Amino acid sequence: MTISATILLSVVSVGLAVRLWLGLRNIAHLRGHDPDAKTTGQTVARERLLCLDASLSALLVLALTLGGGIAGIDHLLPPFLVLLVAAGIFAFLHLITALWRRLVLDVRFGLAPAGLGPALGATIRRVTPTAILFTGAAWLALWLIEAGGSLWWLAAWLLWSAISIGHTFLPSPRAGPSQPLKSGALRTRLEALAKRSGTQLAGIRVAEVSGQTSRANASVEGLGPAKRVLLHDTLLTALDETEVEAVVAHELGHARQHHEEIWLAVLSLGRLLGLGLFTWAVRTPEIAAGLGLSDGSAGAELTLIGCLFVAASLLVGPLRALLIRHLEQTADAFAAQHADPRALGSALVMLDRVNAAAPNPDPLYAALVQGHPPTAERLRFLNAA
């Protein structure tokens, strides 16, 4: 086995082993510390599904690279279809696990109504724009390889960054249709919150998700000075106005402290480093041969680069979680300054119940996988604020 093959196999194996160990550790912790059978059952079932998804992704990376899958597809199809077929296999695996969660797990634990229609509708809304965007980006990336010479990856990185930035200006397709929040006490309260926190609002909308799920959430979307507040109708049912205000204050904390911009900057830097390193690896014949590709087409090269990104994500996942944890903690501190911290605490407890989320997961799992601090930890901070 070549050095490059050994490195890839080690990265995938170690990354997957750590992820599975953390998942099993969290399952054991919850069974011993969480008395709520519904919460424990839902979290354990979801964790098993996440571990299965990670395992399938890791096995697919090894099959396409060291197993010769990319080279085999490259001999049968033109470059553009090589890339689309490989990406389609990854997407299909993730889609199956997502549908299993929605159609089986969410229904079993009372988080979504039974029936294929709502699940397929939500899936189509989420997948269709992504598929169209990926197809166009794949075609442009192949064109850049042919036209951009040895520095094509810099142009590809600029394209990738532009797509990520542009995506933040669009409403999220996940939530489905939404309506402006009606005039009244809650709207007045949220507008006053935005004013005293120095946030310019482009609108406050309510997403109609209750027909698809009982989960509740809120978010603030958009780069630039004007932000869009999006509230699930399930959130308005589960919380009182003071709690909704506190949750929105947390989300405004993300906006006012430029967390979206920080996240995009870190993500773009990682993509730049990855594209540069992986392009060098793929364009070095002895390294590429060790990774299962010799004299491959541009589509095969892009597919191999994508597989290397998936493999690297297994190692950088904990770093991602640590960054999210820090951003969430600073958003909590912002909310405690501009709203009632105890109202945020009671909202977090209620949202754990509504979403069947474990409030006290294994600490190591919470830090390296979950990202969001455990509710118990957040309550300690909010009660002291």
Number of C-alpha atoms within 10 A of each C-alpha: 8 11 12 17 19 13 13 20 19 13 19 23 18 14 21 21 14 14 23 19 13 20 20 17 16 22 21 14 17 23 14 10 13 15 10 13 12 17 21 22 20 21 20 20 15 17 18 15 17 19 18 14 18 19 18 15 23 21 16 19 26 23 14 21 25 20 15 15 18 27 22 15 18 23 13 10 15 14 21 20 18 25 26 17 15 23 18 14 13 15 14 12 14 17 15 12 16 18 16 15 18 24 19 14 20 23 16 16 14 17 19 21 18 16 13 11 10 17 18 14 12 16 17 14 15 16 15 12 12 13 15 11 12 14 16 11 16 20 16 15 24 21 15 19 19 12 11 15 9 13 13 19 22 15 15 22 20 13 15 17 19 12 13 14 16 12 13 15 14 11 15 15 16 14 19 15 13 17 13 14 17 12 8 8 10 17 17 12 15 20 18 14 19 20 12 9 18 12 18 15 17 13 14 19 19 21 21 17 22 17 11 20 19 22 22 21 20 20 18 22 22 20 19 12 12 14 22 20 22 25 27 21 23 21 25 17 13 18 19 13 17 19 24 23 27 27 28 25 30 29 22 28 27 24 24 20 14 14 18 18 16 13 15 15 13 13 14 18 14 14 16 19 12 19 22 16 14 22 20 16 20 24 16 12 14 15 18 23 20 20 29 22 25 18 13 20 19 21 25 29 28 24 23 28 20 19 24 24 17 17 23 16 16 21 17 13 16 21 15 19 20 19 17 20 21 15 23 21 19 16 22 24 19 21 25 24 15 18 20 18 26 18 22 27 24 17 22 22 17 18 20 17 17 19 19 23 20 24 21 17 25 20 16 12 21 20 22 21 20 20 21 19 22 20 19 16 13 19 19 11 16 20 13 9 12
